[in-house]
């Protein structure tokens, strides 16, 4: 009888992006429900789903590659820009 090996199931490539997109969709729908303004929910979806998907996808990779510091800086910048656009659209909506 052969020894059975325990195999860790790996998520397929792109799972992090799908999870990020689902999170962005839920956040955009919640923003639309609360504000009833589609102009706020679209930038929220774009600003949240892409960087969050990149972060989750990078965490799900089980390779032993060292993460490059500029990649982390780019992801933090993308998240900050998304949050900034969200607040700008929200403030502009309140003013107008």
C-alpha positions as CSV (number, residue, x, y, z in Angstrom):
1,X,0.0,0.0,0.0
2,X,1.3,3.4,-0.9
3,X,1.5,6.2,1.6
4,X,-1.0,8.9,0.8
5,X,0.4,12.4,0.6
6,X,-1.5,15.3,2.0
7,X,-2.0,17.9,-0.7
8,X,-2.9,21.4,0.1
9,X,-5.6,22.7,-2.3
10,X,-4.3,25.8,-4.0
11,X,-6.7,28.5,-5.1
12,X,-6.6,29.1,-8.8
13,X,-4.9,32.2,-10.2
14,X,-7.2,35.2,-10.1
15,X,-9.1,34.2,-6.9
16,X,-7.8,37.4,-5.1
17,X,-9.1,39.6,-8.0
18,X,-12.5,37.9,-7.8
19,X,-12.7,38.4,-4.1
20,X,-11.6,42.0,-4.5
21,X,-14.3,42.6,-7.2
22,X,-17.0,41.1,-5.0
23,X,-16.0,43.3,-2.1
24,X,-16.0,46.3,-4.3
25,X,-19.4,45.5,-5.7
26,X,-20.8,45.1,-2.2
27,X,-19.3,48.4,-1.0
28,X,-20.6,50.2,-4.1
29,X,-24.1,48.8,-3.7
30,X,-24.0,49.8,0.0
31,X,-22.8,53.3,-0.9
32,X,-25.6,53.6,-3.5
33,X,-28.2,52.4,-1.0
34,X,-27.1,55.0,1.6
35,X,-26.5,58.0,-0.7
36,X,-28.7,57.1,-3.7
37,X,-26.0,58.5,-6.0
38,X,-24.3,56.4,-8.6
39,X,-21.5,58.9,-9.0
40,X,-20.2,57.9,-5.6
41,X,-20.5,54.2,-5.9
42,X,-18.6,53.9,-9.3
43,X,-15.3,55.4,-8.0
44,X,-15.7,53.5,-4.8
45,X,-16.0,50.2,-6.7
46,X,-13.0,51.1,-8.9
47,X,-10.9,52.5,-6.1
48,X,-11.5,49.6,-3.8
49,X,-11.8,46.4,-5.9
50,X,-8.5,46.7,-7.9
51,X,-6.0,47.4,-5.0
52,X,-7.9,45.0,-2.7
53,X,-7.8,42.3,-5.4
54,X,-4.1,42.9,-5.9
55,X,-3.4,42.6,-2.1
56,X,-5.5,39.4,-1.7
57,X,-4.0,37.8,-4.8
58,X,-0.5,38.5,-3.6
59,X,-1.3,37.0,-0.2
60,X,-2.7,33.9,-1.8
61,X,0.4,33.2,-3.8
62,X,2.4,30.5,-1.9
63,X,5.6,31.1,-3.7
64,X,8.6,32.1,-1.7
65,X,9.4,35.1,-3.8
66,X,10.3,38.2,-1.8
67,X,7.8,41.0,-2.3
68,X,9.2,44.0,-3.9
69,X,8.9,47.2,-1.8
70,X,7.7,49.3,-4.7
71,X,4.8,46.9,-5.3
72,X,3.5,47.5,-1.8
73,X,3.9,51.3,-2.2
74,X,1.9,51.2,-5.5
75,X,-0.9,49.2,-3.8
76,X,-1.0,51.7,-0.9
77,X,-1.1,54.6,-3.3
78,X,-3.9,53.0,-5.3
79,X,-6.0,52.5,-2.1
80,X,-5.3,56.1,-1.0
81,X,-6.3,57.5,-4.4
82,X,-9.5,55.4,-4.3
83,X,-10.4,56.7,-0.8
84,X,-9.6,60.3,-1.9
85,X,-11.8,60.1,-4.9
86,X,-14.6,58.7,-2.8
87,X,-14.4,61.6,-0.4
88,X,-14.0,64.1,-3.1
89,X,-17.2,62.9,-4.9
90,X,-19.1,62.8,-1.6
91,X,-18.0,66.4,-0.7
92,X,-18.8,67.6,-4.2
93,X,-22.2,66.0,-4.0
94,X,-22.9,67.7,-0.7
95,X,-21.9,71.1,-2.1
96,X,-23.8,70.9,-5.3
